[in-house]
């Protein structure tokens, strides 16, 4: 077979594969269950609590979106609603350019999983941590947080499990020495 014919045959095969691949993807999307109104509400709440609440420092929004029975289980220990808000307010006060961004949200029924990034520069105020009061070290901080949430019947978060690299967090704050290579 000559080269130009091989190119044409290869091109046609690629076109056929692309069409088949598109059909498979469309079929998979058609068979995926649509999110319910409740799941969309949960998704919106998870974005609001980070964007309007924690990042902007509007803790009235945070309080409204968390159940009064709220508890978060995290590497720094279990915190109730007031403890969680105090922890986030202390972080905001310590980081001059505090920002939290939701990168992903998956909702199924009354449960959700999220991925968020917390960033800032530790240069504004002392931070009262479980390891003691830490003075600013003028260093940037970047913490990836993965969470799992449970919603109550009123659509508020009643329980959260938060996971992040506690050693990295405290190293970035200057409470622990950086690992040696």
Rosetta constraint file for C-alpha pairs under 8 A:
AtomPair CA 1 CA 5 HARMONIC 6.57 0.50
AtomPair CA 1 CA 6 HARMONIC 6.61 0.50
AtomPair CA 2 CA 6 HARMONIC 6.34 0.50
AtomPair CA 3 CA 7 HARMONIC 6.25 0.50
AtomPair CA 4 CA 8 HARMONIC 6.31 0.50
AtomPair CA 5 CA 9 HARMONIC 6.13 0.50
AtomPair CA 6 CA 10 HARMONIC 6.01 0.50
AtomPair CA 7 CA 11 HARMONIC 6.02 0.50
AtomPair CA 8 CA 12 HARMONIC 6.17 0.50
AtomPair CA 9 CA 13 HARMONIC 6.17 0.50
AtomPair CA 10 CA 14 HARMONIC 6.19 0.50
AtomPair CA 11 CA 15 HARMONIC 6.27 0.50
AtomPair CA 12 CA 16 HARMONIC 6.20 0.50
AtomPair CA 13 CA 17 HARMONIC 6.12 0.50
AtomPair CA 14 CA 18 HARMONIC 6.07 0.50
AtomPair CA 15 CA 19 HARMONIC 6.23 0.50
AtomPair CA 16 CA 20 HARMONIC 6.17 0.50
AtomPair CA 17 CA 21 HARMONIC 5.94 0.50
AtomPair CA 18 CA 22 HARMONIC 6.12 0.50
AtomPair CA 19 CA 23 HARMONIC 6.27 0.50
AtomPair CA 20 CA 24 HARMONIC 6.25 0.50
AtomPair CA 21 CA 25 HARMONIC 6.23 0.50
AtomPair CA 22 CA 26 HARMONIC 6.08 0.50
AtomPair CA 23 CA 27 HARMONIC 6.07 0.50
AtomPair CA 24 CA 28 HARMONIC 6.20 0.50
AtomPair CA 25 CA 29 HARMONIC 6.23 0.50
AtomPair CA 26 CA 30 HARMONIC 6.14 0.50
AtomPair CA 27 CA 31 HARMONIC 6.30 0.50
AtomPair CA 28 CA 32 HARMONIC 6.35 0.50
AtomPair CA 35 CA 39 HARMONIC 5.85 0.50
AtomPair CA 35 CA 40 HARMONIC 6.43 0.50
AtomPair CA 36 CA 40 HARMONIC 6.29 0.50
AtomPair CA 37 CA 41 HARMONIC 6.13 0.50
AtomPair CA 38 CA 42 HARMONIC 6.25 0.50
AtomPair CA 38 CA 109 HARMONIC 7.48 0.50
AtomPair CA 38 CA 155 HARMONIC 7.78 0.50
AtomPair CA 39 CA 43 HARMONIC 6.17 0.50
AtomPair CA 39 CA 107 HARMONIC 5.95 0.50
AtomPair CA 39 CA 108 HARMONIC 6.54 0.50
AtomPair CA 39 CA 109 HARMONIC 6.04 0.50
AtomPair CA 39 CA 110 HARMONIC 7.39 0.50
AtomPair CA 40 CA 44 HARMONIC 6.15 0.50
AtomPair CA 40 CA 107 HARMONIC 7.98 0.50
AtomPair CA 41 CA 45 HARMONIC 6.15 0.50
AtomPair CA 41 CA 155 HARMONIC 7.65 0.50
AtomPair CA 42 CA 46 HARMONIC 6.28 0.50
AtomPair CA 42 CA 107 HARMONIC 7.23 0.50
AtomPair CA 42 CA 110 HARMONIC 7.85 0.50
AtomPair CA 42 CA 112 HARMONIC 7.84 0.50
AtomPair CA 42 CA 151 HARMONIC 7.76 0.50
AtomPair CA 42 CA 155 HARMONIC 6.73 0.50
AtomPair CA 42 CA 156 HARMONIC 7.97 0.50
AtomPair CA 43 CA 47 HARMONIC 6.53 0.50
AtomPair CA 43 CA 105 HARMONIC 6.73 0.50
AtomPair CA 43 CA 106 HARMONIC 7.68 0.50
AtomPair CA 43 CA 107 HARMONIC 6.59 0.50
AtomPair CA 43 CA 112 HARMONIC 7.93 0.50
AtomPair CA 44 CA 48 HARMONIC 6.08 0.50
AtomPair CA 45 CA 49 HARMONIC 6.01 0.50
AtomPair CA 45 CA 65 HARMONIC 7.03 0.50
AtomPair CA 46 CA 50 HARMONIC 6.70 0.50
AtomPair CA 46 CA 105 HARMONIC 7.80 0.50
AtomPair CA 47 CA 51 HARMONIC 5.96 0.50
AtomPair CA 47 CA 52 HARMONIC 8.00 0.50
AtomPair CA 47 CA 102 HARMONIC 6.57 0.50
AtomPair CA 48 CA 52 HARMONIC 5.14 0.50
AtomPair CA 48 CA 53 HARMONIC 6.47 0.50
AtomPair CA 49 CA 53 HARMONIC 4.72 0.50
AtomPair CA 49 CA 54 HARMONIC 6.30 0.50
AtomPair CA 49 CA 61 HARMONIC 6.71 0.50
AtomPair CA 49 CA 62 HARMONIC 5.53 0.50
AtomPair CA 49 CA 65 HARMONIC 6.91 0.50
AtomPair CA 50 CA 54 HARMONIC 4.96 0.50
AtomPair CA 50 CA 55 HARMONIC 5.85 0.50
AtomPair CA 50 CA 100 HARMONIC 6.38 0.50
AtomPair CA 50 CA 101 HARMONIC 6.83 0.50
AtomPair CA 50 CA 102 HARMONIC 7.07 0.50
AtomPair CA 51 CA 55 HARMONIC 5.35 0.50
AtomPair CA 51 CA 56 HARMONIC 6.61 0.50
AtomPair CA 51 CA 100 HARMONIC 7.26 0.50
AtomPair CA 51 CA 101 HARMONIC 7.09 0.50
AtomPair CA 52 CA 56 HARMONIC 5.56 0.50
AtomPair CA 52 CA 57 HARMONIC 7.60 0.50
AtomPair CA 52 CA 58 HARMONIC 6.43 0.50
AtomPair CA 52 CA 61 HARMONIC 7.04 0.50
AtomPair CA 53 CA 57 HARMONIC 5.62 0.50
AtomPair CA 53 CA 58 HARMONIC 4.49 0.50
AtomPair CA 53 CA 59 HARMONIC 5.52 0.50
AtomPair CA 53 CA 60 HARMONIC 7.40 0.50
AtomPair CA 53 CA 61 HARMONIC 5.26 0.50
AtomPair CA 53 CA 62 HARMONIC 5.21 0.50
AtomPair CA 54 CA 58 HARMONIC 6.37 0.50
AtomPair CA 54 CA 59 HARMONIC 6.67 0.50
AtomPair CA 54 CA 62 HARMONIC 6.99 0.50
AtomPair CA 54 CA 88 HARMONIC 6.96 0.50
AtomPair CA 54 CA 89 HARMONIC 7.92 0.50
AtomPair CA 54 CA 100 HARMONIC 7.31 0.50
AtomPair CA 55 CA 92 HARMONIC 7.95 0.50
AtomPair CA 55 CA 98 HARMONIC 6.87 0.50
AtomPair CA 55 CA 99 HARMONIC 5.32 0.50
AtomPair CA 55 CA 100 HARMONIC 5.59 0.50
AtomPair CA 57 CA 89 HARMONIC 7.30 0.50
AtomPair CA 57 CA 92 HARMONIC 7.54 0.50
AtomPair CA 58 CA 62 HARMONIC 6.93 0.50
AtomPair CA 59 CA 63 HARMONIC 5.96 0.50
AtomPair CA 59 CA 85 HARMONIC 7.04 0.50
AtomPair CA 60 CA 64 HARMONIC 6.11 0.50
AtomPair CA 61 CA 65 HARMONIC 6.25 0.50
AtomPair CA 62 CA 66 HARMONIC 6.29 0.50
AtomPair CA 62 CA 85 HARMONIC 7.65 0.50
AtomPair CA 63 CA 67 HARMONIC 7.77 0.50
AtomPair CA 63 CA 81 HARMONIC 7.41 0.50
AtomPair CA 63 CA 85 HARMONIC 7.99 0.50
AtomPair CA 65 CA 156 HARMONIC 5.23 0.50
AtomPair CA 65 CA 157 HARMONIC 6.56 0.50
AtomPair CA 66 CA 70 HARMONIC 6.03 0.50
AtomPair CA 66 CA 81 HARMONIC 6.98 0.50
AtomPair CA 66 CA 156 HARMONIC 5.24 0.50
AtomPair CA 66 CA 157 HARMONIC 4.86 0.50
AtomPair CA 66 CA 158 HARMONIC 6.35 0.50
AtomPair CA 67 CA 81 HARMONIC 7.74 0.50
AtomPair CA 67 CA 152 HARMONIC 7.49 0.50
AtomPair CA 67 CA 156 HARMONIC 5.40 0.50
AtomPair CA 67 CA 157 HARMONIC 5.64 0.50
AtomPair CA 67 CA 158 HARMONIC 5.03 0.50
AtomPair CA 68 CA 81 HARMONIC 6.77 0.50
AtomPair CA 68 CA 158 HARMONIC 7.63 0.50
AtomPair CA 69 CA 80 HARMONIC 7.43 0.50
AtomPair CA 69 CA 81 HARMONIC 7.37 0.50
AtomPair CA 69 CA 158 HARMONIC 6.03 0.50
AtomPair CA 70 CA 80 HARMONIC 5.70 0.50
AtomPair CA 70 CA 81 HARMONIC 5.31 0.50
AtomPair CA 70 CA 157 HARMONIC 6.61 0.50
AtomPair CA 70 CA 158 HARMONIC 4.30 0.50
AtomPair CA 70 CA 159 HARMONIC 5.38 0.50
AtomPair CA 70 CA 160 HARMONIC 7.85 0.50
AtomPair CA 71 CA 78 HARMONIC 6.68 0.50
AtomPair CA 71 CA 79 HARMONIC 5.59 0.50
AtomPair CA 71 CA 80 HARMONIC 4.43 0.50
AtomPair CA 71 CA 81 HARMONIC 6.20 0.50
AtomPair CA 71 CA 158 HARMONIC 6.55 0.50
AtomPair CA 71 CA 159 HARMONIC 5.05 0.50
AtomPair CA 71 CA 160 HARMONIC 6.40 0.50
AtomPair CA 72 CA 78 HARMONIC 5.50 0.50
AtomPair CA 72 CA 79 HARMONIC 5.29 0.50
AtomPair CA 72 CA 80 HARMONIC 6.43 0.50
AtomPair CA 72 CA 81 HARMONIC 7.91 0.50
AtomPair CA 72 CA 84 HARMONIC 7.33 0.50
AtomPair CA 72 CA 159 HARMONIC 5.79 0.50
AtomPair CA 72 CA 160 HARMONIC 4.54 0.50
AtomPair CA 72 CA 161 HARMONIC 5.67 0.50
AtomPair CA 72 CA 162 HARMONIC 6.94 0.50
AtomPair CA 73 CA 77 HARMONIC 6.06 0.50
AtomPair CA 73 CA 78 HARMONIC 4.48 0.50
AtomPair CA 73 CA 79 HARMONIC 6.72 0.50
AtomPair CA 73 CA 159 HARMONIC 7.98 0.50
AtomPair CA 73 CA 160 HARMONIC 6.20 0.50
AtomPair CA 73 CA 161 HARMONIC 4.78 0.50
AtomPair CA 73 CA 162 HARMONIC 6.10 0.50
AtomPair CA 74 CA 78 HARMONIC 5.97 0.50
AtomPair CA 74 CA 79 HARMONIC 7.91 0.50
AtomPair CA 74 CA 161 HARMONIC 6.08 0.50
AtomPair CA 74 CA 162 HARMONIC 4.84 0.50
AtomPair CA 74 CA 163 HARMONIC 6.11 0.50
AtomPair CA 75 CA 162 HARMONIC 7.39 0.50
AtomPair CA 75 CA 163 HARMONIC 6.58 0.50
AtomPair CA 75 CA 164 HARMONIC 7.08 0.50
AtomPair CA 75 CA 166 HARMONIC 6.34 0.50
AtomPair CA 76 CA 130 HARMONIC 6.93 0.50
AtomPair CA 76 CA 166 HARMONIC 7.70 0.50
AtomPair CA 79 CA 83 HARMONIC 5.07 0.50
AtomPair CA 79 CA 84 HARMONIC 5.46 0.50
AtomPair CA 80 CA 84 HARMONIC 5.97 0.50
AtomPair CA 81 CA 85 HARMONIC 6.26 0.50
AtomPair CA 82 CA 86 HARMONIC 6.07 0.50
AtomPair CA 83 CA 87 HARMONIC 6.10 0.50
AtomPair CA 84 CA 88 HARMONIC 6.27 0.50
AtomPair CA 85 CA 89 HARMONIC 6.00 0.50
AtomPair CA 86 CA 90 HARMONIC 6.08 0.50
AtomPair CA 87 CA 91 HARMONIC 6.32 0.50
AtomPair CA 88 CA 92 HARMONIC 6.16 0.50
AtomPair CA 89 CA 93 HARMONIC 6.14 0.50
AtomPair CA 90 CA 94 HARMONIC 6.21 0.50
AtomPair CA 90 CA 127 HARMONIC 6.44 0.50
AtomPair CA 90 CA 128 HARMONIC 7.38 0.50
AtomPair CA 91 CA 95 HARMONIC 6.13 0.50
AtomPair CA 91 CA 98 HARMONIC 7.77 0.50
AtomPair CA 91 CA 127 HARMONIC 6.87 0.50
AtomPair CA 92 CA 96 HARMONIC 7.36 0.50
AtomPair CA 92 CA 98 HARMONIC 5.64 0.50
AtomPair CA 93 CA 124 HARMONIC 6.55 0.50
AtomPair CA 93 CA 125 HARMONIC 6.26 0.50
AtomPair CA 94 CA 122 HARMONIC 5.74 0.50
AtomPair CA 94 CA 123 HARMONIC 6.43 0.50
AtomPair CA 94 CA 124 HARMONIC 4.75 0.50
AtomPair CA 94 CA 125 HARMONIC 4.43 0.50
AtomPair CA 94 CA 126 HARMONIC 6.09 0.50
AtomPair CA 94 CA 127 HARMONIC 5.88 0.50
AtomPair CA 94 CA 136 HARMONIC 7.38 0.50
AtomPair CA 95 CA 120 HARMONIC 5.17 0.50
AtomPair CA 95 CA 121 HARMONIC 4.92 0.50
AtomPair CA 95 CA 122 HARMONIC 4.58 0.50
AtomPair CA 95 CA 123 HARMONIC 5.99 0.50
AtomPair CA 95 CA 124 HARMONIC 5.67 0.50
AtomPair CA 95 CA 125 HARMONIC 7.47 0.50
AtomPair CA 96 CA 120 HARMONIC 6.37 0.50
AtomPair CA 96 CA 121 HARMONIC 5.66 0.50
AtomPair CA 96 CA 122 HARMONIC 6.71 0.50
AtomPair CA 96 CA 123 HARMONIC 6.17 0.50
AtomPair CA 96 CA 124 HARMONIC 5.43 0.50
AtomPair CA 97 CA 119 HARMONIC 7.58 0.50
AtomPair CA 97 CA 120 HARMONIC 4.79 0.50
AtomPair CA 97 CA 121 HARMONIC 6.03 0.50
AtomPair CA 98 CA 118 HARMONIC 7.40 0.50
AtomPair CA 98 CA 119 HARMONIC 5.82 0.50
AtomPair CA 98 CA 120 HARMONIC 4.35 0.50
AtomPair CA 98 CA 121 HARMONIC 7.15 0.50
AtomPair CA 99 CA 118 HARMONIC 5.77 0.50
AtomPair CA 99 CA 119 HARMONIC 5.32 0.50
AtomPair CA 99 CA 120 HARMONIC 6.24 0.50
AtomPair CA 100 CA 116 HARMONIC 6.78 0.50
AtomPair CA 100 CA 117 HARMONIC 5.58 0.50
AtomPair CA 100 CA 118 HARMONIC 4.39 0.50
AtomPair CA 100 CA 119 HARMONIC 6.40 0.50
AtomPair CA 101 CA 116 HARMONIC 5.42 0.50
AtomPair CA 101 CA 117 HARMONIC 5.29 0.50
AtomPair CA 101 CA 118 HARMONIC 6.60 0.50
AtomPair CA 102 CA 114 HARMONIC 7.19 0.50
AtomPair CA 102 CA 115 HARMONIC 6.04 0.50
AtomPair CA 102 CA 116 HARMONIC 4.28 0.50
AtomPair CA 102 CA 117 HARMONIC 6.58 0.50
AtomPair CA 103 CA 114 HARMONIC 7.49 0.50
AtomPair CA 103 CA 115 HARMONIC 5.45 0.50
AtomPair CA 103 CA 116 HARMONIC 5.25 0.50
AtomPair CA 103 CA 117 HARMONIC 7.11 0.50
AtomPair CA 104 CA 114 HARMONIC 5.41 0.50
AtomPair CA 104 CA 115 HARMONIC 5.12 0.50
AtomPair CA 104 CA 116 HARMONIC 7.06 0.50
AtomPair CA 105 CA 112 HARMONIC 6.93 0.50
AtomPair CA 105 CA 113 HARMONIC 5.85 0.50
AtomPair CA 105 CA 114 HARMONIC 4.48 0.50
AtomPair CA 105 CA 115 HARMONIC 6.72 0.50
AtomPair CA 106 CA 112 HARMONIC 5.46 0.50
AtomPair CA 106 CA 113 HARMONIC 5.21 0.50
AtomPair CA 106 CA 114 HARMONIC 6.35 0.50
AtomPair CA 107 CA 111 HARMONIC 5.95 0.50
AtomPair CA 107 CA 112 HARMONIC 4.23 0.50
AtomPair CA 107 CA 113 HARMONIC 6.54 0.50
AtomPair CA 108 CA 112 HARMONIC 6.12 0.50
AtomPair CA 110 CA 150 HARMONIC 5.78 0.50
AtomPair CA 110 CA 151 HARMONIC 5.09 0.50
AtomPair CA 110 CA 152 HARMONIC 7.29 0.50
AtomPair CA 111 CA 148 HARMONIC 7.21 0.50
AtomPair CA 111 CA 149 HARMONIC 5.48 0.50
AtomPair CA 111 CA 150 HARMONIC 4.68 0.50
AtomPair CA 111 CA 151 HARMONIC 6.30 0.50
AtomPair CA 112 CA 148 HARMONIC 5.66 0.50
AtomPair CA 112 CA 149 HARMONIC 5.06 0.50
AtomPair CA 112 CA 150 HARMONIC 6.71 0.50
AtomPair CA 113 CA 146 HARMONIC 7.37 0.50
AtomPair CA 113 CA 147 HARMONIC 5.59 0.50
AtomPair CA 113 CA 148 HARMONIC 4.42 0.50
AtomPair CA 113 CA 149 HARMONIC 6.29 0.50
AtomPair CA 114 CA 146 HARMONIC 5.66 0.50
AtomPair CA 114 CA 147 HARMONIC 5.17 0.50
AtomPair CA 114 CA 148 HARMONIC 6.46 0.50
AtomPair CA 115 CA 144 HARMONIC 7.22 0.50
AtomPair CA 115 CA 145 HARMONIC 5.81 0.50
AtomPair CA 115 CA 146 HARMONIC 4.54 0.50
AtomPair CA 115 CA 147 HARMONIC 6.48 0.50
AtomPair CA 116 CA 144 HARMONIC 5.94 0.50
AtomPair CA 116 CA 145 HARMONIC 5.14 0.50
AtomPair CA 116 CA 146 HARMONIC 6.35 0.50
AtomPair CA 117 CA 142 HARMONIC 6.94 0.50
AtomPair CA 117 CA 143 HARMONIC 5.76 0.50
AtomPair CA 117 CA 144 HARMONIC 4.69 0.50
AtomPair CA 117 CA 145 HARMONIC 6.08 0.50
AtomPair CA 118 CA 141 HARMONIC 7.69 0.50
AtomPair CA 118 CA 142 HARMONIC 5.69 0.50
AtomPair CA 118 CA 143 HARMONIC 5.13 0.50
AtomPair CA 118 CA 144 HARMONIC 6.45 0.50
AtomPair CA 118 CA 145 HARMONIC 7.44 0.50
AtomPair CA 119 CA 140 HARMONIC 7.33 0.50
AtomPair CA 119 CA 141 HARMONIC 5.33 0.50
AtomPair CA 119 CA 142 HARMONIC 4.51 0.50
AtomPair CA 119 CA 143 HARMONIC 6.50 0.50
AtomPair CA 120 CA 140 HARMONIC 5.73 0.50
AtomPair CA 120 CA 141 HARMONIC 5.32 0.50
AtomPair CA 120 CA 142 HARMONIC 6.90 0.50
AtomPair CA 121 CA 138 HARMONIC 6.20 0.50
AtomPair CA 121 CA 139 HARMONIC 5.50 0.50
AtomPair CA 121 CA 140 HARMONIC 4.18 0.50
AtomPair CA 121 CA 141 HARMONIC 5.78 0.50
AtomPair CA 122 CA 136 HARMONIC 5.28 0.50
AtomPair CA 122 CA 137 HARMONIC 6.02 0.50
AtomPair CA 122 CA 138 HARMONIC 5.13 0.50
AtomPair CA 122 CA 139 HARMONIC 5.55 0.50
AtomPair CA 122 CA 140 HARMONIC 6.24 0.50
AtomPair CA 122 CA 141 HARMONIC 6.93 0.50
AtomPair CA 122 CA 173 HARMONIC 6.91 0.50
AtomPair CA 123 CA 136 HARMONIC 4.79 0.50
AtomPair CA 123 CA 137 HARMONIC 6.20 0.50
AtomPair CA 123 CA 138 HARMONIC 4.49 0.50
AtomPair CA 123 CA 139 HARMONIC 7.15 0.50
AtomPair CA 124 CA 136 HARMONIC 6.61 0.50
AtomPair CA 125 CA 135 HARMONIC 6.92 0.50
AtomPair CA 125 CA 136 HARMONIC 6.10 0.50
AtomPair CA 126 CA 133 HARMONIC 6.35 0.50
AtomPair CA 126 CA 134 HARMONIC 5.40 0.50
AtomPair CA 126 CA 135 HARMONIC 4.50 0.50
AtomPair CA 126 CA 136 HARMONIC 5.74 0.50
AtomPair CA 127 CA 133 HARMONIC 5.52 0.50
AtomPair CA 127 CA 134 HARMONIC 5.08 0.50
AtomPair CA 127 CA 135 HARMONIC 6.56 0.50
AtomPair CA 127 CA 136 HARMONIC 7.56 0.50
AtomPair CA 128 CA 132 HARMONIC 5.80 0.50
AtomPair CA 128 CA 133 HARMONIC 4.24 0.50
AtomPair CA 128 CA 134 HARMONIC 6.25 0.50
AtomPair CA 129 CA 133 HARMONIC 5.77 0.50
AtomPair CA 129 CA 134 HARMONIC 6.92 0.50
AtomPair CA 131 CA 175 HARMONIC 7.39 0.50
AtomPair CA 134 CA 173 HARMONIC 7.40 0.50
AtomPair CA 134 CA 174 HARMONIC 7.59 0.50
AtomPair CA 134 CA 175 HARMONIC 6.84 0.50
AtomPair CA 136 CA 173 HARMONIC 7.54 0.50
AtomPair CA 137 CA 173 HARMONIC 6.86 0.50
AtomPair CA 137 CA 174 HARMONIC 6.51 0.50
AtomPair CA 139 CA 172 HARMONIC 7.08 0.50
AtomPair CA 139 CA 173 HARMONIC 7.48 0.50
AtomPair CA 140 CA 172 HARMONIC 7.36 0.50
AtomPair CA 141 CA 169 HARMONIC 7.55 0.50
AtomPair CA 141 CA 172 HARMONIC 5.86 0.50
AtomPair CA 141 CA 173 HARMONIC 7.33 0.50
AtomPair CA 142 CA 169 HARMONIC 7.87 0.50
AtomPair CA 143 CA 164 HARMONIC 7.04 0.50
AtomPair CA 143 CA 165 HARMONIC 7.44 0.50
AtomPair CA 143 CA 168 HARMONIC 7.90 0.50
AtomPair CA 143 CA 169 HARMONIC 6.53 0.50
AtomPair CA 144 CA 164 HARMONIC 6.11 0.50
AtomPair CA 144 CA 165 HARMONIC 7.65 0.50
AtomPair CA 145 CA 162 HARMONIC 6.71 0.50
AtomPair CA 145 CA 163 HARMONIC 5.74 0.50
AtomPair CA 145 CA 164 HARMONIC 4.89 0.50
AtomPair CA 146 CA 162 HARMONIC 5.86 0.50
AtomPair CA 146 CA 163 HARMONIC 5.19 0.50
AtomPair CA 146 CA 164 HARMONIC 6.50 0.50
AtomPair CA 147 CA 160 HARMONIC 6.69 0.50
AtomPair CA 147 CA 161 HARMONIC 5.46 0.50
AtomPair CA 147 CA 162 HARMONIC 4.37 0.50
AtomPair CA 147 CA 163 HARMONIC 6.11 0.50
AtomPair CA 148 CA 160 HARMONIC 5.62 0.50
AtomPair CA 148 CA 161 HARMONIC 5.12 0.50
AtomPair CA 148 CA 162 HARMONIC 6.59 0.50
AtomPair CA 149 CA 157 HARMONIC 6.62 0.50
AtomPair CA 149 CA 158 HARMONIC 7.72 0.50
AtomPair CA 149 CA 159 HARMONIC 5.84 0.50
AtomPair CA 149 CA 160 HARMONIC 4.47 0.50
AtomPair CA 149 CA 161 HARMONIC 6.51 0.50
AtomPair CA 150 CA 157 HARMONIC 5.83 0.50
AtomPair CA 150 CA 158 HARMONIC 5.88 0.50
AtomPair CA 150 CA 159 HARMONIC 5.18 0.50
AtomPair CA 150 CA 160 HARMONIC 6.35 0.50
AtomPair CA 151 CA 155 HARMONIC 5.56 0.50
AtomPair CA 151 CA 156 HARMONIC 5.30 0.50
AtomPair CA 151 CA 157 HARMONIC 4.44 0.50
AtomPair CA 151 CA 158 HARMONIC 5.43 0.50
AtomPair CA 151 CA 159 HARMONIC 7.10 0.50
AtomPair CA 152 CA 156 HARMONIC 5.58 0.50
AtomPair CA 152 CA 157 HARMONIC 6.28 0.50
AtomPair CA 152 CA 158 HARMONIC 5.72 0.50
AtomPair CA 165 CA 169 HARMONIC 6.24 0.50
AtomPair CA 166 CA 170 HARMONIC 6.21 0.50
AtomPair CA 167 CA 171 HARMONIC 6.03 0.50
AtomPair CA 167 CA 176 HARMONIC 7.61 0.50
AtomPair CA 168 CA 172 HARMONIC 6.05 0.50
AtomPair CA 169 CA 173 HARMONIC 6.34 0.50
AtomPair CA 170 CA 174 HARMONIC 6.21 0.50
AtomPair CA 170 CA 175 HARMONIC 5.22 0.50
AtomPair CA 170 CA 176 HARMONIC 5.80 0.50
AtomPair CA 171 CA 175 HARMONIC 5.66 0.50
AtomPair CA 171 CA 176 HARMONIC 4.54 0.50
AtomPair CA 171 CA 177 HARMONIC 5.92 0.50
AtomPair CA 171 CA 178 HARMONIC 5.86 0.50
AtomPair CA 172 CA 176 HARMONIC 7.94 0.50
